[in-house]
Amino acid sequence: MDKRITIQEGVAMLPEGDGVLALGGVTNYRRPMAFALAVLANPPALGLTLLTFTAGLESDLLVGAGLVSRIRTCYFGLEAFGLAPNFTQASSAGELEIIEESEASLALGLRAALSGVGFMPSLAWQGTDLMKLRPDVKEVIDPYTGAKLTAFPAVKCDLAVIHALRADPMGNTQLGRNWGVDRELAYAAKQVLVTAEEIVPRLDRADIDGSVVTAVAAAPRGAWPTSCYPNYPLDGHQILQYVEAAGSEAYDLLIDSWAVRHFD
């Protein structure tokens, strides 16, 4: 089956209402920037729940446009470039619901979803106050050892958008060597959109099997100005401009210039 669509058609896959959108990539690497910019051009009517292992520039764009009502991530920032300005402003103003997460809660929640069970037990968070912030996270007793364990609820999402090095028309996808949790997101999501630097006739090896991919969209340099190793490095000058422009009249002009580079 040929699953190729345009990124603009991919935006129509966004869940309705208070749906969960998962974004792939790691910090400033392989982020679905072209998709985020396409969303800004045709935004959904209601706020989304944003799920991402580490939230970066693409997530900050969506927050700045007022498209996100809830965040699930263990990190939101721009690494060496400092804080994510839109997220910092919105969270300080109380405009976002932030669900407290850690690497363990997200990884184990995804593992539970992949296993088809309601929770995954772990020793993580034991001895901390994190469960006071997350009443949905319970404690259970190991029936074999009697040990007290943390029961992390399954993490699910409606749509996962993952930027890849290459894909074929059937959805088979190669990510490169830095996977993050993109493979887990793909297998846990109800629908998966892959944006790819290159679409080739057929792949002989895949990091994500095409059977779980709903659609594929061509997006050359689709992670820019974040990096997509080994194709291109991050554009630090553009990211610095973004940080400096946030909250000023220059911001919209900068984002418009990015959209032009991606789509014209």
URSUL-V196602 format. One record per residue. RES is the residue in one small letter. PHI is phi as a letter, one per 30 degrees, with the letter a starting at -180 (none if undefined). D_FIRST is the distance of its C-alpha to the first C-alpha in Angstrom with 1 decimal. Layout:
RES & PHI & D_FIRST
RES & PHI & D_FIRST
//
This chain:
m & none & 0.0
d & d & 3.8
k & c & 6.1
r & d & 9.2
i & b & 12.2
t & d & 15.9
i & d & 18.2
q & d & 20.1
e & d & 17.2
g & d & 16.9
v & d & 20.5
a & d & 19.9
m & d & 18.2
l & e & 21.7
p & d & 23.2
e & d & 25.9
g & i & 29.5
d & d & 30.5
g & d & 27.0
v & c & 26.4
l & c & 24.6
a & c & 24.2
l & c & 24.4
g & d & 23.8
g & j & 26.0
v & b & 29.6
t & h & 32.7
n & c & 32.6
y & b & 29.7
r & h & 26.0
r & d & 26.3
p & d & 23.8
m & d & 26.4
a & d & 24.3
f & d & 22.7
a & e & 26.2
l & d & 27.6
a & d & 24.9
v & d & 25.9
l & d & 29.5
a & d & 28.8
n & b & 27.4
p & d & 28.8
p & d & 28.3
a & d & 31.4
l & c & 32.1
g & d & 32.6
l & c & 30.0
t & c & 30.5
l & c & 29.5
l & c & 28.6
t & a & 28.7
f & e & 30.4
t & b & 32.3
a & c & 32.3
g & b & 32.9
l & d & 33.0
e & d & 29.8
s & d & 31.0
d & d & 34.5
l & e & 33.0
l & d & 31.6
v & d & 34.9
g & d & 36.9
a & d & 35.1
g & i & 36.1
l & c & 32.5
v & c & 33.1
s & c & 35.4
r & b & 34.9
i & b & 34.3
r & b & 33.3
t & a & 33.8
c & c & 36.3
y & a & 36.9
f & b & 36.8
g & a & 38.2
l & c & 37.9
e & h & 39.5
a & d & 42.1
f & c & 41.9
g & j & 43.3
l & d & 42.4
a & d & 39.5
p & d & 41.7
n & d & 39.8
f & d & 39.3
t & d & 42.9
q & d & 44.2
a & d & 42.1
s & d & 42.8
s & d & 46.5
a & d & 46.7
g & i & 45.3
e & c & 42.3
l & b & 39.7
e & c & 39.4
i & c & 39.0
i & d & 38.0
e & d & 39.8
e & b & 37.5
s & b & 37.9
e & e & 35.7
a & d & 36.5
s & d & 35.8
l & d & 32.3
a & d & 31.4
l & d & 32.7
g & d & 31.3
l & d & 27.8
r & d & 28.6
a & d & 29.8
a & d & 26.6
l & d & 24.6
s & d & 27.1
g & i & 26.9
v & c & 30.6
g & d & 32.6
f & a & 34.3
m & b & 34.9
p & d & 38.5
s & a & 40.1
l & d & 43.5
a & e & 42.2
w & i & 44.2
q & d & 47.1
g & i & 50.4
t & c & 49.0
d & c & 49.2
l & d & 45.5
m & d & 45.1
k & d & 47.7
l & d & 45.2
r & b & 42.3
p & d & 43.7
d & d & 40.3
v & c & 40.6
k & c & 42.8
e & c & 44.8
v & b & 44.6
i & c & 46.8
d & d & 45.4
p & d & 46.5
y & c & 47.2
t & c & 49.2
g & i & 50.3
a & d & 49.0
k & d & 48.0
l & b & 44.4
t & c & 42.3
a & c & 39.4
f & d & 36.7
p & d & 34.5
a & e & 30.7
v & c & 29.0
k & b & 25.8
c & b & 23.9
d & d & 21.8
l & b & 19.8
a & c & 19.8
v & c & 19.5
i & b & 19.5
h & c & 20.3
a & b & 19.3
l & d & 20.5
r & a & 17.1
a & b & 13.4
d & c & 10.5
p & e & 7.4
m & d & 5.6
g & j & 8.8
n & d & 11.3
t & b & 14.5
q & c & 18.1
l & c & 20.9
g & j & 24.0
r & c & 26.9
n & c & 27.8
w & d & 25.4
g & i & 27.6
v & c & 26.0
d & d & 22.6
r & d & 20.9
e & d & 22.9
l & e & 22.0
a & d & 18.2
y & d & 18.8
a & c & 21.4
a & d & 19.7
k & d & 18.2
q & b & 15.7
v & b & 15.0
l & c & 14.8
v & c & 15.0
t & c & 17.0
a & b & 17.3
e & e & 20.1
e & b & 17.9
i & c & 14.3
v & c & 14.3
p & e & 12.3
r & a & 12.1
l & c & 14.2
d & c & 16.4
r & b & 17.6
a & b & 16.4
d & d & 18.7
i & b & 16.0
d & d & 13.2
g & d & 9.7
s & d & 9.9
v & c & 12.4
v & c & 11.0
t & d & 10.3
a & a & 10.1
v & b & 11.3
a & b & 14.2
a & d & 16.3
a & b & 19.8
p & e & 22.2
r & h & 25.3
g & d & 23.6
a & c & 26.0
w & d & 29.2
p & d & 32.0
t & d & 31.1
s & c & 30.3
c & b & 27.3
y & d & 28.8
p & c & 29.0
n & d & 27.7
y & a & 30.5
p & d & 33.2
l & d & 33.9
d & c & 36.0
g & d & 39.0
h & d & 40.8
q & d & 38.3
i & d & 38.1
l & d & 41.9
q & d & 42.0
y & d & 39.7
v & d & 42.1
e & d & 45.1
a & d & 43.7
a & e & 42.7
g & i & 44.9
s & b & 46.2
e & d & 45.6
a & d & 44.0
y & d & 41.0
d & d & 39.2
l & d & 39.9
l & d & 38.4
i & d & 35.2
d & d & 34.9
s & d & 35.4
w & d & 32.5
a & d & 30.2
v & d & 31.4
r & d & 30.6
h & d & 27.0
f & b & 26.1
d & c & 28.6
//
